[in-house]
Amino acid sequence: MPFSDVQRRIRRSPLLFTIPLVLLGLLVLVLLWEMVRANMTGTARTQWPWRLQLLDMEALGSLLAVAAGAVLARAQYARTVRPYLGWRAAWVKGDLRGDVRAWRVGIVNGGQHIAAIESWECQVVMRGSGARAGARWAGIDEAVTELTAAGLVVAEDFQLVEFGPGFPLAGTGSHETVLVGAFSKRFVEDVESLFVRVRVTDVVGDSHERTGDCMKGARAVALAPLD
């Protein structure tokens, strides 16, 4: 499948989104029922089922206004607290053994509120292994096993950080990132792509997902390590 480094919302909170929307839909149906009843003759309204009055129009109007306001307010608040996941990478020293330059990748939540990690998965595509379609998503442990089986050494050629469920990515107004991994020049040469797929839950219970390629930009000539 094609790679798309775009954040997307993959699930809305059933409690805070679905229930208010369903309630609004039910009230609209009740309104339609009462409008039909109101336009029928008095004799017809004495017959079943038209004799059934669910709500008087005044109370129904008030409930509809409250329900519609709740749905709109929730939608606006969800946009306000939405996380903005981004990636940043550069060749720096200090993350791998020997103090050599490494391609350091970090993730940042540029939103105003905390987002809690739901899942964190990797997908390794080795150089010359063919299409990405044959690669599978796996946890950090499996990714490390695959990489070491290819001859790469932990702490010398790469390090990957494990993020467990519930880890908070705090909102920040700066570009300060949380370390995702660091990769040596040999790693960049041997690994075509290392995709990281992160899924987070925001403060209103919506789930967001973004996939990034840790090798993106690593082979740019201007950033290549000199030592």
Disulfide bonds with the S-S distance in Angstrom:
none
